[in-house]
């Protein structure tokens, strides 16, 4: 099992200094999420081959590995030009990942939930182009349902990934999205079975609560999705039941601490999450 840190709260740390910081925080793995100097959100990667090799040396020197690279592109966009651009960005990101010696990439379904049929059609179009590239490079793809994607429900996402029917494509359960994907962590984890290879760990409040009025958004009826990425214990996700089901299913993938809420105490939060995850895993 790998315990990784998503260093998004440290995105202003220079790329080549990042591995040493992750090691200092007590992690052996990092999940490389979007950064302006590497793979920005929804834009073409900004890193060149020389910097990729320098980063690989910095990782080796720090004794830190990259568990996965996480790019976000609009590969399910209804706009065909936008979708084609996303595929081009994906191809470059796949090459960068391969050059780093990393064999896992994480991402989201993307696409608009109010036009799910069109988004799914565009997603399959992108996969027809990209799956052969993943296969050629020997890189696995791990997908998660995200609030405001064309697939948000966890059970539906597992079924969709199963339908991709590729040994390279698996499922990521994101704990802070628990209340958007069905509020059924044990059931979704059990349903995924061996398809579950990665878990994102952070806490969140139930956006509806018992009254449906935990958060009031104006104007009424707005389709906005609300969630947090808090330290474990600061929200309402039941981590006891989540870890109990992971243990029951023999989970042996990657657990990533992905708290984003506390940039003013990023170090303390990262250290707390490391210790808390280790505490849960120690019981296995």
Order of alpha helices (4+ residues) and beta strands (2+ residues): beta-alpha-beta-alpha-beta-alpha-beta-alpha-beta-alpha-beta-alpha-beta-alpha-beta-alpha
